[in-house]
Each structure stands twice: as C-alpha cells, then as structure tokens.
Amino acid sequence: MARHFCASAFVINPKNKKILLVKHHLFDKWVQPGGHIEDNETPEETAMREVFEETGIRIKLLGDHFPREDDLIRPLGIQCNRKDNGDKHFDIIYAAVPNNGDAELVVSGESTGIGWFSRKELENLSIFPDVKITMDYILKNYFGN
C-alpha cells in the first residue's frame, strides 16, 4: 500500500458564492482542484500551485496561522481517500477565495472540464458527497450563509 500526500483548495467566490470545480479525467466527477505535494513544497504552496495550474485562477487561502503567526495556515481538514488498489491519498484541504475570480478559466490536461457552480447546481453534478458537505461548511463558517 502506497501513501501519497496531496493538497487541494475549495475555492469559493465571495461575490456570487460559487465554487470552482474541475472534472477529473479518471473519476469522471467534479472535484476541487489539487494534487501531489512536491519535494520542498509546503501544503499551502501545493494548493495554490495546483489551483493555478488546473484553472488559471490565483487564490488566497483562508484560515488562521496557529499557534504562531509565522506558522502555516491551519487546514480546513485532512481527507483520507482510498484507491481500489489499497493506496491512500492524504489530502490536506483548504478553504480559499480567488484573487482574480473574473479571470478566464483554463482547462489543464488533468481535467475534462472546469467551472464555477452554485450550491444548487451541485445537486445535478456528478460529485463526491464531501464536496457539498465542505461547501456548506465554508459558506456557513466563512461567509455566514
């Protein structure tokens, strides 16, 4: 069993409360942008890099630096995603907002689609249940919705 460490970001535009998702080419589901942590890279750097590479959107991560101001941002959570072959992907997830939410979206070679979606639109998308759970949490705890 291999273990992989990843980071991703649930990016929500505060202006319209839409979430940025990519359609994963292997799962054929809409997911938050993210990927593997590279050597000498922090999880924060990974999340920001992956979102930009997969979407063309630059982001600001939300959260507190804890316990000291010069520590890394406390992630929203850590998911353990299991593959059919027994491998595990530990995904350090962050909440984020776009720096350039009006920028043109750029589809990378790792996905087959990209878009901004309202909470209501998630009901008709092929997604994992945690996408709705996480979006609801972020809307309530960061935007008061």
Residue, then its C-alpha position, 0 to 999 in steps of 0.5 A: m500500500a502506497r501513501h501519497f500526500c496531496a493538497s487541494a483548495f475549495v475555492i469559493n467566490p465571495k461575490n456570487k458564492k460559487i465554487l470552482l470545480v474541475k472534472h477529473h479525467l479518471f473519476d469522471k466527477w467534479v472535484q476541487p482542484g489539487g494534487h501531489i505535494e512536491d519535494n520542498e513544497t509546503p501544503e499551502e504552496t501545493a494548493m495554490r500551485e495546483v489551483f493555478e495550474e488546473t484553472g488559471i485562477r490565483i487564490k488566497l487561502l483562508g484560515d488562521h496561522f496557529p499557534r504562531e503567526d509565522d506558522l502555516i495556515r491551519p487546514l480546513g481538514i485532512q481527507c483520507n481517500r482510498k484507491d481500489n488498489g489499497d493506496k491512500h491519498f492524504d489530502i490536506i484541504y483548504a478553504a480559499v477565495p480567488n484573487n482574480g475570480d473574473a479571470e478566464l478559466v483554463v482547462s489543464g490536461e488533468s481535467t475534462g472540464i472546469g467551472w464555477f457552480s452554485r450550491k444548487e447546481l451541485e445537486n445535478l453534478s456528478i460529485f463526491p458527497d464531501v464536496k457539498i458537505t465542505m461547501d456548506y461548511i465554508l459558506k456557513n463558517y466563512f461567509g455566514n450563509 
